[in-house]
Amino acid sequence: MARRNAERRAALVDAAIEVLAKEGARGLTFRAVDAEAGVPAGTASNYFANRDDLLTQAGARVYERLQPDEETIARQRAAAPDRETYALLMRETVDRISAFRTGYLALLELRLEATRRPGLRAVLTERVRADVDANVAYHEESGLPGDATAVRLLYLAFNWLIVEQLTLPGVFSEAEREALVTAAVERVVGP
């Protein structure tokens, strides 16, 4: 029977994200999660049916933590729907995702693990597709320049830029990263 303490479950899932980022999917064990969370051995096994359940919940939690806060969303919605606002929005997005280094690295580990686990692949595919669709819908509602294809192209380009920053941070400086984001928006969206 799975335990229901929501705070403890969240702490265990957050610990799983840290383990994934540090040790990879192969290092994700209930024992490692318990140690990372600083709880007694056996605690994680009381909250998750199995390792697949833990992997799936870790993936969902990363997406929860990557969401902008309400203040950021309100500020973005109040801004002018032009290319400059779009570039600022994209720089903020890349910065926010890059700031949650362990979460993004854990997500990369989950994607790799999904190549071997059809159930996890299905969950991640559904989640990523929903995320892309939500980004396209937000873009269309906001009146920002560009179309759905521009959103998808920027999504793909910025995902790799984030991977580069998190795995090989010396390739591009922070200033270069910001300039690349601005240039990508200008070139993909056009005048």
Residue pairs with C-beta under 8 A, 6 or more apart in sequence:
2 46
2 47
2 48
2 49
3 9
3 46
3 47
5 47
8 39
8 43
8 47
9 47
9 57
10 61
11 37
11 39
12 33
12 34
12 37
12 39
12 43
12 44
12 47
12 48
13 54
13 57
13 58
13 61
14 37
14 61
15 33
15 34
15 36
15 37
16 28
16 33
16 36
16 44
16 54
16 55
16 57
16 58
16 61
16 106
17 58
17 61
17 62
17 102
17 103
17 106
18 36
18 102
18 106
19 27
19 28
19 32
19 33
19 36
20 27
20 28
20 58
20 102
20 105
20 106
20 109
20 110
21 101
21 102
21 103
21 105
21 106
21 109
22 102
23 32
24 109
25 55
25 109
25 110
25 112
25 113
28 51
28 54
28 55
28 58
29 51
30 42
30 44
30 45
30 48
30 51
30 54
31 41
31 44
33 44
33 54
34 40
34 41
34 42
34 43
34 44
37 43
37 44
44 54
48 54
48 57
52 117
52 119
52 120
55 110
55 113
55 117
55 120
56 119
56 120
56 123
58 106
58 110
59 107
59 110
59 120
59 123
59 124
59 127
60 123
60 127
62 100
62 103
62 104
62 106
62 107
62 110
63 127
63 131
65 100
65 103
66 96
66 97
66 100
66 103
66 104
68 76
68 92
68 93
68 96
72 92
76 85
76 89
76 92
76 142
77 142
79 85
79 88
79 89
81 142
81 143
81 144
81 145
82 144
82 145
83 145
83 185
83 186
83 189
83 191
85 144
86 144
86 145
86 146
86 185
86 189
87 181
87 182
87 185
87 186
89 144
90 154
90 158
90 181
90 184
90 185
91 178
91 181
91 182
93 158
94 158
94 161
94 162
94 165
94 177
94 181
97 104
97 162
98 104
98 162
98 165
98 166
101 166
104 162
104 163
104 166
105 166
105 167
108 163
110 120
110 124
111 124
113 120
114 120
114 121
114 124
114 125
115 121
132 151
132 152
132 155
135 151
135 155
136 148
136 151
136 152
139 146
139 148
139 150
139 151
140 148
145 189
145 190
146 188
146 189
146 190
150 188
150 189
153 188
154 184
154 185
154 188
157 184
157 188
158 181
158 184
161 172
161 177
161 180
161 181
164 171
164 172
165 171
165 172
165 177
172 180
